[in-house]
Amino acid sequence: MANDVDDNNLPVMEKNSSNLNGLLELDSVQSTGFSETDRYDTPIDFSAASLHEEGLWSDEESDYADSDNDLLTLNGPSFQQDVFGNIEEDFEQDLKAVAGFRSSQRKGRGRRSRVDMPPSLEVQSLLSRANHAFAQEGNFEEAQRLAEEIVRIDNNMIAAWKMLGECHRQKGNERVNIEKCLIAWMAAAHLKPRDHELWATCARLSESLGFWEQADYCYNHAIQAKPSEVDKLIEYIWDRAILNQEHERYKKAIEGFQNLLNYLPHDSSVLHHLAEIYIELKEPREAIKLYEAAWNHFYRYPSPPVGQGVFDWSSLNAYAGLLYSDEQWHELIVLIKRGARWLRGRKTETHWDEIDDDREWDLDEKRRKFPSSNLYEQPENAFVLPFNLRAKLGIARLKIGDLAEATLHFDILKSLPITETVFILFEIAEAAISVDLYDLALSYYLILNKFEPACNERLYYSMGICYKELKEYTSAEECLLVTLMLNNRNIDAMVRLAEIYELLEDRDAALEIVTEIIALRNAMAPSISSSDSSSRQVSENASQSSSLITNQSAPENSAWRKRLEMTRSMEKTKQIQRWRAEQASFRFRKLEMLDDGRIQNDQKSINNWIETVSELVDEFINTRVFYPPDKKIKFRANFAQQHVQYGNLTEKLAGMATRLQDSLAWPHLEELDAESVKTKKEFRGYGLDRWFQLFMEFAIVLTKLNRMKQAHEVFRAALYANVFDEDPMKRVAMHWYMLACAIYAKDISMVSSVLRWVFNTFQFRQDSYRLWSAVLCSGHYYARYFVDSANQKFLLRLIKLMDQLVGEQDVQGAATLAKNEDGFATRPVSYDPLLLLLYGHIMAGGRSWIPALNYYSRAYAASPEDPMINLSLGLAYIHRAMQRQTDNRHYQIVQGFTFLYRYYDIRSLEGPGQKQEALYNLARAYHQLGLEHLAVNYYEDALRLSSMHPQHANMEKTNNEQTISLTYDLAFECAYNLRLIYVNSGNLRRAVTLTKRYLVF
């Protein structure tokens, strides 16, 4: 121990027995609690009431004053060697066992340990007198003296050590008495290692004294003692795991809680602590696995079990919180709806799972009322959802783009007292910002702004961001200034404020703030140098301007004064322009060198490539010649905010400072840039085509890195650039790039936006309709967007425009006729069956069969020989016939098969593959109606056309036209459906034959 350590802060063993080399000197092993780091920075409650509550102290007070010499006889070297000699040997054996050495084996009969030997007559007499003094007379001082004499004579007397501890225990609740009691009981525990209760008592006393390592050591021995009562063992494992968790020894804590799960499978309290640890370790999926197993276990019960450790509302909320943190939004929605329903005792109501929305948890019955929902009387709280789960459900809906359903949940939460929902409203607002719904986020921040306890730096900064994104720059400035009043070192707020001033063309104010930010970051350099060092190394050779910025960081700097004092002549301006062109050229060459590594997915090359491109793109979008003032303000704020996420903040500040300084010092630069773009069609020495390619490559790379939000801002920046927007080829190509990236990222909102642009730009082009169907063709969520009400209205307006133009009469609600890229509008001369068919599909996708039949019939009138129209009409009639409220079911089925057979006649003439398709669809229609004996014939006819059929196995394929490619062969579907029919009818032999022939490989 260091000499400067205060004696009052030493652990108990070191203070009272500093020379012990055996049992009590445990510093050499990791598992002990006797280390120099155990100090007492905070006061510990040693009151009798506090210790008695934990079972560590009695209510009796000692009649004797404290004495600093109470354990004087324990400090003699001969006594220490005598008392703890055997224990030291046992302890060394334990350490060898832990290290992997075998314990030494004694040959022969061996001998009993000194602990097991009967005490001498003298010791027995002294022990009897000590017991009498302690129990009968209450003379704790005499009992202590006799106990010390006993351990001096025979240091293996456990009873004497225990009595010695009890004597100190009765002397008061001062810390020194607790420490001395703990010393004696620790000695007794080592003499009797199987006494788990004594070890547990020592552990709790050590914990109360702040000896965390020692407490862990004692708990470990209590567990190793293997108490016969399982409840005791569970208690010790639990206490040790909690101890380790509280002191951030997470590996040990996880081991403890995992061990508890062997005794308490799926216990909610254990899972809760494990979840807390895994969240701290940023490993939520490990906790999700445990909760998923617990959920699957308890969900097997018809109703929630009652008792401790079961899966209850708190467990459901914890599980939902884990899915929330891991952004598993669809799984979160399913869990909350199903879990809350089960906990409300409505597990059997599985029909709610077939409904896409959350009407089950509405406050009223408007949406919830339908025939299958009122089968029996429900209790009052059957459809009540706790507000914390409702918040998670609403945010999950918001994240997947279901704004309407999310708003219903949020409106309910807004009606609750704000004192209960402050943190929830913050979460909702932040979730809205994450999906760019700044107006929605601002509405919640304004609610919080009326609640004084919620008015803090975080609130005003977030409000400033929302106002900035909504282009309300005056309000944004006010909020950010309030933020800086609360914390004048908030760099994020300062950056946003500088961006606002730059957008408003107040360059002096912007430069002043940027200069202040750079000075503030330089003052904080020790904390940020490590994060910026790698970026500086990458761009050191690429950007000589960084050194200029370093010298220009303050307006009073000599370099800055030199630049202001320089003659603002056109020649000097041209020099600056040439210098900038050289910098751009260097960066482009750097991109070429990094391309190979980027293509090979080298992460370092990708990061360097992104940083370099961001510098070029930032220089482009801050050149006013490319952006009229209205368009620049429209997108610059968004792009600047996103730019911080993939560019280095230091470089961004440096670039902003240089840009502002140059705009103040060299006003002719913009004129030269405009002249170069207009006459040479180039910028910084590179053609506009190369800059366009740079934007598109940047967006594609960001998309592949799952950073679609930033990629969208890059596309927006390119769209608003007039040099790209004025070029029809670039404008069209840009939208194809956007569509490709949106499909790759499964960004349905962007897909829909681009498709609408295609419809408006290429009106009444059949390829536009085909593109719509091809893109929104697969997957449940694409299907939902395919039938979205907004898309229905959009296409309906287009159909009305077609009716207006073909019928030459005004139609209310029609769209506007748009010009194509060639400057002329396409005017249809007849009704387009493909557009009518597409709208019919959308109606059918929403199960609106009557409107679907209407538009299918119009398409049929325009093109009666089209097999797809006939198929769609036939299926629409059959589906309508299967609805509950149909008028004439049998007649509609006959109508449906009339069109299906017409479809078969047309399609079967086109080749064997098309004929097999028609046979399958007929069989599927009969199968759907339950006419399986008719379906079997058509399934078998379709199978006979397959190359997998036995009759084709040995035939030479001389005619390619008679062969169906395996890619389009429907033999698998036919065989599977036939197998279902055979199994249901009991013909297992035939089912097995089909399975072996067509379905097993």
Order of alpha helices (4+ residues) and beta strands (2+ residues): alpha-alpha-alpha-alpha-alpha-alpha-alpha-alpha-alpha-alpha-alpha-alpha-alpha-alpha-alpha-alpha-alpha-alpha-alpha-alpha-alpha-alpha-alpha-alpha-alpha-alpha-alpha-alpha-alpha-alpha-alpha-beta-beta-alpha-alpha-alpha-alpha-alpha-alpha-alpha-alpha-alpha-alpha-alpha-alpha-alpha-alpha-alpha-alpha
